[in-house]
Amino acid sequence: MPKRNSNNRAQQTLNPRTGRTPICDIHHKTRIDSRLSEVSESKRTSEMREALFKEVFGDDKRRRVQTYGTRTSHTDVFGHGSSKVQIDVEMQSLHNQLIETQEQLRLQREAQ
């Protein structure tokens, strides 16, 4: 048996050496890096990176938040009073306010 094991080890060509980093993390990082290399520098916005992250990792699972480990829940990260829906609504409201402010500034510049 020991001889067969040593023969099998000698035939192996790929030796994964990732240390304490799980191989799935390396796989996801490779996928993200390869997709980022397909996009030009000028198009690498935070929205595009967020979409790419969701494409590779998927949405948050029920009561869990991606990349925070197995024991971290949504309330640990975002608190008890907030939910993803509430955050999305607040972000949309702030985005609408920004658009309105930009439009007002544009109209003021045109009036001058």
C-alpha positions, 0 to 999 in steps of 0.5 A: 500500500505505501508503495502504491501511494508513493507512485500515485503521488509521483504521478500527480502534476497539479499540487494546489498550494493555497495555504489557508485560502480556500480553493473556492475563494481563489476560483471566484477571484480568478473569475472576477479578474478575468471578467474585469480584464474584458472591460475597459478601464473607463467602464469599470464603475462601482455599479459594474463591479457590484453586478459582476460580484453578484454574477460570480457569488450570487445574491445573499442567502436567507439570513446570511450575507456573502463574504462575512462567514457562516455565523454572520447574519444580515442583522449583524451587518446592517442592524435590526432596523434595516432590511435589504428592501429598506436600503434599496428604497432609501438608495433609490430616493437618494438617487432621485434627489441627486438627479433633481438637484443636478437638473436644477443646477443645469437649469440655473446655469442655462438661465445665467 
